[in-house]
Each structure stands twice: as C-alpha cells, then as structure tokens.
Amino acid sequence: MPRGIHECINCGHREILDSSEPLLEKACPRCGGDMVLVGFYTESQEPTVQVQPSRPSLPENLKEKLKEFYDLELKQIDGNVFVFEVHGIMENNFERFLRELEELGYWAALKKREGKVLLFVFPAQEIKEDNRWLPWIFLIATIFTTFLAGYYLSLAYIDTLNYYGLPGIRNPYLNAIAFSISVMAILGTHELGHKIAAAYHGVRATMPYFIPFPSMLGTLGAVIRVKSPLPTRNAAIDLGISGPVAGFLIALPVSIIGLRLSIPVPAELVPPTEGGIAFGENLIFLLLEFTSLSVEERKFLAEKGRELVNAAFYLVGTASTNTFEVIELTKHAQDIGTDYVVIAPPYYCPLNETALFRHYSMVAERTDIPIILYNIPSCANPLSVQLIKRLALEYSNIAGVKETIDSVNHVRDVIIEVKGEREDFMVFTGLDQHFLNTLILGGDGGIMACANFAPEVHLALYKAFQEKRFKDAFIYAQKLARLSKVYNLASSFGSAIKLAMGLRGFSIKPVLRPPYVVDGDDVKEEIRKLLREVLYHSKALSF
C-alpha cells in the first residue's frame, strides 16, 4: 500500500506518513494542525520518491455549490485536494455549507494563512458502519461490574452503620442497584451530551462505549469516537463542554440525595482498614452540606428516644428554618407518643414578629401536641415578651417557653406578663446558673444542658426549693453556676457536654456532626478537674 504525502493546512509542513487517509486531524508534528493528503510515496528497488500529481478536474456540481457560498478562486490542486482563495463570503453558516458539501461527497476546511483565507476541499473519506451490538455488550457488562462494585462498597457501609448504631439502608442489593444506576446515569448523560452536540453540528460520532472494569467504581468511564472533521472552533468547544455539563446536571442531584442519606462521622473515629482511601471535600459538597441534615435521621432518633424514656416526660426538638419541615417533624413526634415538642425560632435570616407569629401559628394549627417555645436569641431569632404572650393566649397547645437568655428581667417579664394571664403556661430556664432565680420569680423549672451529666444537682436544688430548704438550694445553685463554666472550656457546647457525660460514666460515643469536633485530652482533663472541684461531695461522682 502506498504511503501518503500529507501537508499541514496551518503551517505548510509536509511529511510522508503510513496513511492514505485524505485528512489526518491534529497530526502535524510542528503545530498540531490538521494534515491533508497531497500525493503518494512509493518504494521500488531503488530508493526513489515519486509524487503522483493527480489533478482531477473540478466537478460542475461542486463548482456551483461553492459559488453559492463564496466568491473564490482556484489556486492549486494537490492530489485530490482543491485549494481556493476566498475573496468574499456570501453565507456565514459554515456548518450548513459542510452538510451540503458532504452530500456531494466532499469535506472542506477553511483556514487563514499569510493574511489570505484559503478553502481546502477534498473527497470525504468513507465512514465505516458501526458494530451495532458492541456498545450494548459493553453497556451490559458495565452495569454488571458497577453493581458488583456497589455491592462491595455497600458491605463496608453497612458495617459502619452497625458499628456506630446509625440509621441507614442495610440491604446490600438495594444499595448496589442504587450505586450502579447513579454511576451509569452520570456516565451515560455525559457521553449523551457529546453525542447530541455532535449531531447538532453535523459531526459523525459513534454511540458511547462504556468500559467495564473490576474496580472501586466498576468502570473506567466511557468514550465516544468522532468519525468526521469538526467544522468550526465553536463546534469543537460545544463537543468538549457538552459532556461535562450534562454529566454535572445528573451528578448534582445524585450528590444531594447521597448527602441527605449519609450519616457523617469524624474521620478519626473510622476504624482504619488496610488499603483504604480517604477522600477530601470538594467545593460542591461543602456548599451542599448546609442542606444535608436528614429529616428521616431526626425521626429515627426521636423514635429511639421514645423507646428509652418511660418514667419521665419525653421532649423532642423539632426546630427548622423550614416551617413545613417543622410541621412534619412535630406531627411525627405526636404520632410516636411524645409528651412535648420544643421548637426554636428559624435562624440565619432575621425575621420580624409577624413572620415569627405566622411560623408558630402554622405549626400550632396543624398539630395537637403541646408545644414549648424555645427562646435562644444567641443562636436564632429572638422571641419578645409580647410575641410569647400573643402566642400563648391565642393557642392553647402552646404550653410554655424555654428561656435560654442571660437576662433575669426578660424572664421576670415573661412570668408576670404571660403567666399572669394564663396560669397553666409554663416558664423554664435553659441556663443552669439561672435555675434558682427562675424558680424564685415564679417559673416552673428548667431544661438545662448540665443536667445531662449532673442531674442529681438539679434535682437536689429543685427539691430543696420545694421543701423551703433555701440554704441548701443556695448551695446547689452555686454548684450549678460553677458547672456552667464547662462551656468555656471546650470548643463547642456539644463537645463540652459529651466529654463531661463520658467522664461521669454515661455510655456515649464522642461523635459530633461536622463542622463540630470533640476536643482532645487537654480539654478533657480541664473538664475532669472542674467536675472534681464542684461535685466532690456528690455520692454519684465516680472517676
């Protein structure tokens, strides 16, 4: 077979190549441009080079078609390549020109060289028929390998759920199917984007070929092969970007669903495994984490708590920035037999009292369970005395308020203004150091965090107050005031409480949802010292 002499249509470089194809894309070793066939090189017994200067005449139908689009002049004929200098353009749609030219059996390339616009016209190469079964065979094989990969990953996922006692789907086959569908949807949409862009620009391209491979993902991806020249730079850009954009549109909802179904735990708590891989966080996941809290997870925890609490009132927090989500969680709490729900106001965006009233009224009107308002202005929109009073007087199922506010005057005003008109309305403090003064002012008690690890102190204070042993009540109040300093020792409220509970012997794992972290041994030792100093005389204390 004769070897072809090809010339770069960008820089003019000529080279003998082992190909007789009329067009070789990006084959120029100098500039990376496309090369067209201009002649042939044949070898005889003597090392001679013969160029066959075949000069076919320009077909009349081709000549007429060119004149419809361009004012041009034939400059030379190199082999089967007609080279024209373009003096004027009568039709700017180059892709339309290529489609009509291909109907005559020719391809073309429009290039600018030395200040001149040149049009290269050459016979279209034969496009071989695709094997119609091969893409389907690869597709089925890749579905199988991605299912196997999903099954293997699911087994590790289920082990993690069991290790931490977390909620989640524990059917490995269902997880494997979901994994395979997700991976194949992303890959398939990616390649389909390329295929649609190719069809839009009139470029011949194969069907996607998926690549099965027994790996962590079960595939090496997918490819699509372009079988005709790219007509314009815009077409090249469209073909290149269409795949990633289309794949991203599927990957984004898949990621959101995956995050909402995931239960994050700190990486340092995950048991190390030989050959394991730890991934960092990408920007998209960081942006999506704010919405990754699962409603189903909150329901699961509420149900587990209901199973454990039998001898006391059971309270469930159902706060959210989404009013409809609050309603859903509150109805669920009501259905599982919760005694009270505690609802903090929406946070992040400031709201006026009209919006806050509407938020709580919508929940109260759609549920029957007693509601305790949670006023915590350091973390959420504040509830004024007048707003609390209005809600309490208009809705009988709004049964009380938890005041986590460092203001004796505010608590006093709520007790006088609200309980003064509705005696059954309950006022609780959320701050340990304000427990005694809330009782003195006429409040009903407290819902306090230090009671998680030192409940005996709170109970002793309450009993002493009820029995009018005020000297003892003062002593216990001082203990609570000192215990409340535990929050200043740790990096977060949750870390302080969980470390203190662990030191008191409660069975609780040191796990916090990111971005919060459980502090290290230095903080733990400071908390240990505080507990020893404050609870030295407590019989329940054990280290």
C-alpha positions as CSV (number, residue, x, y, z in Angstrom):
1,M,0.0,0.0,0.0
2,P,1.5,3.4,-1.0
3,R,2.3,5.8,1.8
4,G,0.7,9.2,1.7
5,I,2.3,12.6,1.5
6,H,0.4,14.9,3.8
7,E,0.6,18.7,4.2
8,C,-0.4,20.7,7.2
9,I,-3.1,23.2,6.4
10,N,-1.8,25.6,9.1
11,C,2.0,25.8,8.7
12,G,2.5,24.0,5.3
13,H,4.8,21.3,6.8
14,R,4.9,18.2,4.6
15,E,5.6,14.6,5.8
16,I,5.4,11.1,4.5
17,L,3.1,9.0,6.7
18,D,1.9,5.5,6.7
19,S,-1.6,6.6,5.8
20,S,-3.6,7.3,2.7
21,E,-6.5,9.0,4.5
22,P,-7.4,12.3,2.9
23,L,-7.5,14.1,6.3
24,L,-5.5,13.5,9.5
25,E,-6.7,15.6,12.4
26,K,-4.1,17.2,14.6
27,A,-1.3,15.2,13.1
28,C,1.2,17.9,12.3
29,P,4.3,17.4,14.5
30,R,5.2,21.1,14.3
31,C,2.0,23.0,15.1
32,G,-0.5,20.2,15.8
33,G,-2.8,21.2,12.9
34,D,-4.8,19.1,10.5
35,M,-2.9,17.5,7.6
36,V,-4.4,16.7,4.2
37,L,-3.3,14.2,1.6
38,V,-1.5,15.9,-1.4
39,G,0.3,12.9,-3.0
40,F,1.7,9.4,-2.6
41,Y,5.2,8.0,-1.9
42,T,6.0,4.6,-3.5
43,E,9.1,2.5,-2.9
44,S,10.9,0.5,-5.6
45,Q,14.1,-1.5,-5.5
46,E,15.9,1.8,-6.0
47,P,15.2,4.3,-3.2
48,T,13.3,6.9,-5.2
49,V,10.4,9.1,-4.4
50,Q,7.6,9.5,-6.8
51,V,4.8,12.0,-6.3
52,Q,1.7,11.4,-8.3
53,P,0.5,14.8,-9.3
54,S,-3.1,13.7,-9.9
55,R,-5.0,16.8,-11.0
56,P,-8.6,15.9,-11.4
57,S,-10.9,18.5,-12.8
58,L,-13.4,20.3,-10.6
59,P,-16.8,18.7,-10.9
60,E,-19.5,21.1,-12.1
61,N,-21.9,20.4,-9.3
62,L,-19.2,21.1,-6.8
63,K,-18.3,24.3,-8.6
64,E,-21.9,25.5,-8.4
65,K,-22.2,24.7,-4.8
66,L,-19.0,26.6,-3.9
67,K,-20.3,29.7,-5.7
68,E,-23.5,29.7,-3.6
69,F,-21.4,30.3,-0.5
70,Y,-18.2,32.0,-1.5
71,D,-16.6,34.3,-4.0
72,L,-13.4,32.3,-4.6
73,E,-10.6,31.5,-7.0
74,L,-9.0,28.1,-7.5
75,K,-5.3,28.4,-6.7
76,Q,-3.9,24.9,-6.9
77,I,-4.7,21.2,-6.9
78,D,-2.6,19.0,-4.7
79,G,-3.5,15.4,-5.3
80,N,-7.2,15.2,-4.5
81,V,-7.2,18.5,-2.6
82,F,-8.6,21.6,-4.2
83,V,-7.2,24.8,-2.7
84,F,-9.2,28.0,-3.2
85,E,-8.5,31.6,-2.1
86,V,-11.7,33.1,-0.7
87,H,-12.3,36.8,-1.7
88,G,-15.8,37.1,-0.3
89,I,-18.3,35.2,1.9
90,M,-21.9,35.1,0.9
91,E,-23.2,32.7,3.5
92,N,-21.8,32.7,7.1
93,N,-23.2,29.4,8.1
94,F,-20.1,27.2,7.6
95,E,-21.8,24.1,9.1
96,R,-24.6,24.3,6.6
97,F,-22.0,24.6,3.8
98,L,-20.3,21.5,5.1
99,R,-23.5,19.5,5.3
100,E,-24.5,20.4,1.7
101,L,-20.9,19.7,0.5
102,E,-20.9,16.3,2.2
103,E,-24.0,15.4,0.2
104,L,-21.8,15.8,-2.9
105,G,-19.1,13.5,-1.4
106,Y,-16.6,16.2,-0.2
107,W,-15.3,17.7,3.0
108,A,-13.7,21.1,3.5
109,A,-11.6,23.1,5.8
110,L,-11.4,26.9,6.0
111,K,-8.1,28.3,7.1
112,K,-6.3,31.6,7.3
113,R,-2.7,31.6,6.0
114,E,-0.3,34.6,5.4
115,G,-3.3,37.0,5.5
116,K,-5.3,35.0,3.0
117,V,-8.4,32.9,3.6
118,L,-8.0,29.5,2.0
119,L,-10.6,26.9,1.5
120,F,-9.4,23.3,1.2
121,V,-11.9,20.9,-0.5
122,F,-11.2,17.2,-0.6
123,P,-13.1,13.9,-1.1
124,A,-14.9,12.7,2.0
125,Q,-13.4,9.6,3.5
126,E,-15.5,6.5,3.8
127,I,-17.2,6.2,7.2
128,K,-17.4,2.6,8.2
129,E,-20.6,1.2,9.7
130,D,-20.5,0.8,13.4
131,N,-20.9,-2.5,15.1
132,R,-24.4,-2.1,16.4
133,W,-24.1,-4.8,19.1
134,L,-20.7,-3.9,20.6
135,P,-22.0,-0.8,22.5
136,W,-24.8,-2.8,24.1
137,I,-22.4,-5.6,25.1
138,F,-20.1,-3.1,26.8
139,L,-23.2,-1.4,28.4
140,I,-24.5,-4.7,29.9
141,A,-21.0,-5.6,31.1
142,T,-20.5,-2.2,32.8
143,I,-23.9,-2.4,34.5
144,F,-22.8,-5.8,36.0
145,T,-19.3,-4.5,37.1
146,T,-20.8,-1.4,38.7
147,F,-23.4,-3.5,40.5
148,L,-20.6,-5.7,41.9
149,A,-18.6,-2.5,43.0
150,G,-21.7,-1.1,44.6
151,Y,-22.3,-4.4,46.5
152,Y,-18.8,-4.5,47.8
153,L,-19.0,-0.8,48.9
154,S,-22.4,-1.5,50.5
155,L,-21.0,-4.2,52.7
156,A,-18.4,-1.7,54.2
157,Y,-21.2,0.9,54.5
158,I,-23.5,-1.5,56.4
159,D,-20.6,-2.5,58.7
160,T,-20.1,1.2,59.5
161,L,-23.8,1.7,60.3
162,N,-23.7,-1.3,62.6
163,Y,-20.5,-0.2,64.3
164,Y,-21.9,3.2,65.2
165,G,-25.6,2.1,65.6
166,L,-26.7,4.6,62.9
167,P,-29.8,4.6,60.8
168,G,-29.4,3.7,57.1
169,I,-30.4,1.2,54.4
170,R,-28.9,-2.1,55.2
171,N,-29.9,-4.1,52.1
172,P,-26.7,-4.5,50.1
173,Y,-28.5,-5.4,46.9
174,L,-30.7,-2.3,47.0
175,N,-27.6,-0.2,47.7
176,A,-25.7,-1.9,44.8
177,I,-28.6,-1.2,42.4
178,A,-28.7,2.5,43.5
179,F,-25.0,2.8,43.1
180,S,-25.0,1.2,39.6
181,I,-27.9,3.4,38.5
182,S,-26.2,6.6,39.8
183,V,-22.8,5.8,38.1
184,M,-24.3,4.7,34.8
185,A,-26.7,7.7,34.7
186,I,-23.8,10.2,35.2
187,L,-21.6,8.5,32.7
188,G,-24.4,7.9,30.2
189,T,-25.6,11.5,30.4
190,H,-22.0,12.7,30.0
191,E,-21.5,10.8,26.7
192,L,-25.0,11.6,25.5
193,G,-24.1,15.3,25.8
194,H,-21.2,14.7,23.5
195,K,-23.4,12.7,21.1
196,I,-26.2,15.4,21.0
197,A,-23.6,18.2,20.4
198,A,-22.1,16.1,17.6
199,A,-25.5,15.6,15.9
200,Y,-26.3,19.3,16.3
201,H,-23.2,20.3,14.5
202,G,-23.4,17.6,11.8
203,V,-20.4,15.7,13.1
204,R,-20.4,11.9,12.7
205,A,-19.8,10.1,16.0
206,T,-20.2,6.6,17.4
207,M,-22.5,5.6,20.2
208,P,-21.0,5.7,23.7
209,Y,-18.7,2.8,24.6
210,F,-18.8,2.0,28.3
211,I,-15.7,0.5,29.8
212,P,-16.3,-2.3,32.3
213,F,-13.6,-2.8,34.9
214,P,-13.5,-4.5,38.3
215,S,-12.5,-1.5,40.4
216,M,-13.9,0.6,43.2
217,L,-16.3,2.2,40.7
218,G,-16.8,-0.8,38.5
219,T,-15.8,1.1,35.3
220,L,-13.1,3.2,33.7
221,G,-15.7,5.5,32.3
222,A,-17.0,5.7,28.7
223,V,-15.8,7.1,25.4
224,I,-17.3,8.3,22.1
225,R,-15.3,8.5,18.8
226,V,-15.7,11.3,16.4
227,K,-15.7,10.0,12.8
228,S,-15.7,13.2,10.7
229,P,-13.9,16.6,10.9
230,L,-15.0,19.2,13.4
231,P,-16.4,22.0,11.3
232,T,-15.6,25.0,13.5
233,R,-14.0,26.0,16.7
234,N,-17.4,26.6,18.2
235,A,-18.3,23.1,17.3
236,A,-15.2,21.8,19.0
237,I,-15.9,23.7,22.1
238,D,-19.5,22.6,22.2
239,L,-18.5,18.9,21.8
240,G,-15.9,19.3,24.5
241,I,-18.0,21.0,27.1
242,S,-21.4,19.4,26.5
243,G,-20.4,16.1,28.2
244,P,-19.2,17.6,31.5
245,V,-22.2,20.0,31.7
246,A,-24.7,17.2,31.0
247,G,-23.0,14.8,33.5
248,F,-22.9,17.5,36.2
249,L,-26.6,18.1,35.9
250,I,-27.1,14.5,36.9
251,A,-24.2,14.3,39.4
252,L,-25.5,17.3,41.4
253,P,-28.9,15.7,42.4
254,V,-27.2,12.4,42.9
255,S,-24.8,14.1,45.3
256,I,-27.6,15.9,47.2
257,I,-29.5,12.6,47.6
258,G,-26.4,10.9,48.8
259,L,-25.6,13.6,51.3
260,R,-29.1,13.5,52.7
261,L,-28.9,9.7,53.1
262,S,-25.5,9.9,54.7
263,I,-24.6,10.0,58.4
264,P,-21.3,11.8,58.7
265,V,-18.9,10.8,61.5
266,P,-15.4,12.2,62.2
267,A,-12.7,10.6,60.1
268,E,-10.6,9.9,63.2
269,L,-13.3,7.7,64.6
270,V,-13.5,5.4,61.5
271,P,-11.5,2.2,62.1
272,P,-8.5,2.1,59.8
273,T,-8.5,-0.5,57.1
274,E,-5.6,-1.8,55.1
275,G,-5.6,-0.3,51.7
276,G,-8.4,2.2,52.5
277,I,-8.7,5.5,50.6
278,A,-9.7,8.8,52.3
279,F,-11.2,11.5,50.1
280,G,-11.1,15.2,50.8
281,E,-14.1,17.5,50.5
282,N,-14.8,19.2,47.1
283,L,-16.4,22.6,46.8
284,I,-19.8,21.3,45.7
285,F,-20.0,19.1,48.8
286,L,-19.0,22.0,51.1
287,L,-21.8,24.1,49.6
288,L,-24.3,21.2,49.9
289,E,-23.5,20.3,53.5
290,F,-25.8,23.0,54.9
291,T,-28.8,21.2,53.4
292,S,-27.6,17.7,54.2
293,L,-29.5,17.2,57.5
294,S,-31.8,14.3,57.1
295,V,-35.4,14.6,58.3
296,E,-35.5,10.8,58.4
297,E,-32.5,10.7,60.7
298,R,-34.2,13.1,63.1
299,K,-37.3,11.0,63.1
300,F,-35.2,7.9,63.8
301,L,-33.5,9.5,66.8
302,A,-36.9,10.6,68.1
303,E,-38.2,7.1,67.9
304,K,-35.2,5.6,69.7
305,G,-35.5,8.2,72.5
306,R,-39.2,7.3,72.9
307,E,-38.3,3.6,73.3
308,L,-35.8,4.5,76.1
309,V,-37.8,7.1,78.1
310,N,-40.7,5.6,80.1
311,A,-40.5,7.1,83.6
312,A,-40.4,10.9,82.7
313,F,-41.8,13.4,80.3
314,Y,-40.3,13.0,76.8
315,L,-39.5,16.1,74.9
316,V,-38.3,16.2,71.2
317,G,-36.8,19.2,69.4
318,T,-38.5,19.9,66.0
319,A,-37.0,23.2,65.0
320,S,-36.0,24.1,61.5
321,T,-35.7,27.1,59.2
322,N,-38.5,25.5,57.1
323,T,-42.0,25.8,58.6
324,F,-43.3,22.8,56.7
325,E,-40.4,20.7,57.9
326,V,-41.2,21.7,61.5
327,I,-44.8,20.7,60.9
328,E,-43.7,17.3,59.5
329,L,-41.4,16.6,62.4
330,T,-43.9,17.8,65.0
331,K,-46.6,15.5,63.6
332,H,-44.2,12.6,63.7
333,A,-43.3,13.4,67.3
334,Q,-47.0,13.4,68.1
335,D,-47.5,10.1,66.4
336,I,-44.8,8.3,68.4
337,G,-46.3,9.5,71.7
338,T,-44.0,12.4,72.6
339,D,-45.2,14.5,75.6
340,Y,-43.9,17.9,74.4
341,V,-42.1,19.3,71.4
342,V,-39.6,22.1,71.8
343,I,-39.4,24.5,68.9
344,A,-36.7,27.1,68.5
345,P,-37.3,30.0,66.0
346,P,-35.9,30.0,62.5
347,Y,-32.3,31.1,62.4
348,Y,-29.8,32.6,59.9
349,C,-32.2,35.2,58.3
350,P,-33.6,37.9,60.6
351,L,-37.5,37.8,60.8
352,N,-39.9,40.3,62.2
353,E,-42.6,39.4,64.7
354,T,-45.3,39.0,62.1
355,A,-43.2,36.3,60.3
356,L,-42.4,34.6,63.6
357,F,-46.0,34.6,64.7
358,R,-47.1,33.0,61.4
359,H,-44.3,30.4,61.7
360,Y,-45.5,29.2,65.1
361,S,-49.2,29.6,64.4
362,M,-49.0,27.4,61.3
363,V,-47.4,24.6,63.5
364,A,-49.9,25.1,66.3
365,E,-52.9,25.0,64.0
366,R,-51.8,21.8,62.3
367,T,-50.8,19.8,65.4
368,D,-52.3,18.9,68.7
369,I,-49.2,18.1,70.8
370,P,-48.2,20.6,73.5
371,I,-45.5,23.0,72.2
372,I,-42.8,24.6,74.2
373,L,-41.3,27.7,72.6
374,Y,-37.5,27.9,72.7
375,N,-36.2,31.4,73.0
376,I,-32.4,31.3,72.4
377,P,-31.5,34.7,70.9
378,S,-27.8,33.9,70.8
379,C,-28.5,31.3,68.1
380,A,-31.8,32.2,66.5
381,N,-34.4,35.0,66.0
382,P,-35.4,36.3,69.5
383,L,-38.9,36.0,70.9
384,S,-40.1,39.1,72.6
385,V,-42.4,39.1,75.7
386,Q,-45.3,40.4,73.6
387,L,-44.9,37.7,70.9
388,I,-44.8,35.0,73.5
389,K,-47.9,36.4,75.2
390,R,-49.8,36.6,71.9
391,L,-49.0,33.0,71.0
392,A,-49.8,31.7,74.5
393,L,-53.2,33.5,74.6
394,E,-54.3,32.5,71.0
395,Y,-53.1,28.9,71.0
396,S,-53.9,26.6,73.9
397,N,-51.5,23.9,72.7
398,I,-48.5,26.4,73.1
399,A,-47.9,25.2,76.6
400,G,-44.7,27.0,77.7
401,V,-41.4,28.6,76.9
402,K,-37.8,27.6,77.5
403,E,-35.8,30.8,78.1
404,T,-32.1,30.4,77.2
405,I,-31.4,34.1,77.7
406,D,-29.0,35.7,80.1
407,S,-31.5,38.2,81.4
408,V,-33.3,38.0,84.7
409,N,-35.5,40.9,83.6
410,H,-36.7,39.2,80.5
411,V,-37.6,36.0,82.4
412,R,-39.3,38.1,85.0
413,D,-41.4,39.9,82.4
414,V,-42.5,36.6,80.7
415,I,-43.6,35.2,84.1
416,I,-45.5,38.4,85.1
417,E,-47.0,39.2,81.7
418,V,-47.8,35.7,80.4
419,K,-48.4,33.5,83.5
420,G,-50.3,36.4,85.0
421,E,-53.0,36.0,82.3
422,R,-52.6,32.2,81.7
423,E,-51.7,30.3,84.9
424,D,-51.1,27.0,83.2
425,F,-48.4,28.5,80.9
426,M,-45.0,27.1,81.9
427,V,-41.8,29.0,82.0
428,F,-38.5,27.1,82.1
429,T,-34.9,28.3,82.0
430,G,-32.3,26.9,79.7
431,L,-29.4,28.2,81.7
432,D,-28.1,26.2,84.7
433,Q,-27.0,29.3,86.5
434,H,-30.5,30.8,86.3
435,F,-32.3,27.8,87.7
436,L,-32.9,29.1,91.2
437,N,-33.8,32.6,90.3
438,T,-36.3,31.4,87.8
439,L,-38.0,29.3,90.5
440,I,-37.9,32.3,92.9
441,L,-39.6,34.5,90.3
442,G,-42.4,32.0,89.8
443,G,-41.1,29.9,87.0
444,D,-41.7,26.2,86.7
445,G,-38.3,24.7,86.3
446,G,-35.5,24.3,83.8
447,I,-34.5,22.3,80.7
448,M,-30.7,22.6,81.1
449,A,-27.7,21.0,79.4
450,C,-25.6,20.3,82.6
451,A,-28.5,18.0,83.7
452,N,-27.1,15.6,81.0
453,F,-24.1,14.8,83.2
454,A,-25.0,16.1,86.7
455,P,-28.8,15.6,87.0
456,E,-28.5,14.9,90.8
457,V,-27.5,18.6,91.4
458,H,-30.5,20.0,89.5
459,L,-32.9,17.5,91.2
460,A,-31.5,18.3,94.7
461,L,-31.9,22.1,94.1
462,Y,-35.5,21.7,92.9
463,K,-36.4,19.5,95.9
464,A,-34.7,21.9,98.4
465,F,-36.7,24.8,96.9
466,Q,-40.0,23.0,97.0
467,E,-39.3,21.9,100.7
468,K,-38.2,25.5,101.5
469,R,-34.7,24.4,102.5
470,F,-33.4,27.6,100.9
471,K,-29.9,27.4,102.4
472,D,-29.4,24.0,100.7
473,A,-30.9,25.4,97.5
474,F,-28.4,28.2,97.5
475,I,-25.5,25.7,97.8
476,Y,-26.8,23.7,94.8
477,A,-27.3,26.9,92.8
478,Q,-23.7,27.8,93.4
479,K,-22.6,24.4,92.2
480,L,-24.6,24.9,89.0
481,A,-23.1,28.3,88.5
482,R,-19.7,26.8,88.6
483,L,-20.6,23.8,86.5
484,S,-21.9,26.1,83.8
485,K,-18.3,27.2,83.2
486,V,-17.8,23.9,81.4
487,Y,-19.0,25.6,78.2
488,N,-16.0,27.9,78.3
489,L,-13.5,25.0,78.4
490,A,-14.4,23.3,75.2
491,S,-14.6,24.5,71.5
492,S,-18.3,23.9,71.4
493,F,-21.4,23.3,73.5
494,G,-21.7,19.7,72.2
495,S,-18.1,18.8,72.9
496,A,-18.3,20.1,76.5
497,I,-21.5,18.1,77.2
498,K,-20.3,14.8,75.6
499,L,-16.9,14.9,77.3
500,A,-18.5,15.6,80.7
501,M,-21.0,12.8,80.2
502,G,-18.2,10.4,79.3
503,L,-16.3,11.4,82.5
504,R,-19.4,10.8,84.6
505,G,-19.7,7.3,83.2
506,F,-22.5,7.7,80.8
507,S,-22.4,5.4,77.8
508,I,-22.0,7.9,75.0
509,K,-19.6,7.9,72.0
510,P,-17.5,11.1,71.4
511,V,-19.1,11.8,67.9
512,L,-20.2,15.2,66.7
513,R,-21.5,16.2,63.3
514,P,-19.1,18.3,61.3
515,P,-18.0,21.1,61.4
516,Y,-18.0,20.4,65.2
517,V,-15.3,18.3,66.7
518,V,-14.8,16.6,70.0
519,D,-11.9,18.3,71.9
520,G,-8.8,16.4,72.8
521,D,-7.3,15.1,76.1
522,D,-6.1,18.6,77.3
523,V,-9.7,19.9,77.3
524,K,-11.0,16.6,78.7
525,E,-8.5,17.0,81.7
526,E,-9.7,20.5,82.4
527,I,-13.3,19.3,82.5
528,R,-12.3,16.5,84.8
529,K,-10.8,19.0,87.2
530,L,-13.9,21.2,87.2
531,L,-16.2,18.2,87.9
532,R,-13.9,17.1,90.8
533,E,-14.0,20.5,92.3
534,V,-17.7,21.1,92.0
535,L,-19.0,17.6,92.6
536,Y,-16.5,16.5,95.3
537,H,-19.3,15.8,97.8
538,S,-21.6,14.1,95.3
539,K,-22.0,10.4,96.1
540,A,-22.9,9.8,92.4
541,L,-19.5,11.0,91.3
542,S,-17.2,8.2,90.1
543,F,-13.8,8.6,88.3
